[in-house]
């Protein structure tokens, strides 16, 4: 039997519906719905496996079905975990996300033990990553600064090179204002280029790029894991200063 389409039905694209939920402050509905559907599908699959095994009643079939279910679940979890590193968490990030207030580190950012769960699919991980990165952008930026400071603490030569480079630019700014180099744009441009070359040599010689790479790697891994495992909460509970 074929049913005709209802002309009064409303078909909303998933992206538009997600945008509407985000603007309305109910983006957590999609996250909870995805988790519930995954739990229901897992329960139904387990029930079907148990019923089919009990019908024939052989132990070998039951153990094989159980092993197959465990393998499929483990493989799905591994695929979902690996998909985290293919997500671009900054695709929906804007400069306005850094202008609000920093969410609380305890109640909002960290939350409780029940605030975390393994994403049931790559789509749910992507949804969580995009939304949590927007919500906790200032927290993640603070973590990067903390990791970078810890890296510099372990590399005193790199710290000395970075401080020397900053001091070089302060000296150049002071001399530029004292000697009124703005009246000689060509001379000032040449001095700027020379200062940039000297600063680049100092930074490369003191291995600042390695410290920056380590801080970026650690902070990015911490950000993507926290954003993907952190459950979405109502936006009204996340003070963003807007």
Secondary structure, DSSP 8 states (H G I E B T S, - for coil): ------TT-----HHHHHHHHHHHT-THHHHHHHHHHHHHHHHHHHHHHHHHHHHH--HHHHHHHHHHHHHHHHHHHHHHHHHGGG--TTTT--GGGGTS----IIIIII--GGGB---SSHHHHHHHHHHHHHHTHHHHHHHHHHHHHHHHHH-HHHHHHHHHHHHHHHHHHHHHHHTTGGG-HHHHHHHHHHHHHHHHHHHHHTTHHHHHHHHHHHHHHHHHHHHHHB----GGGS----
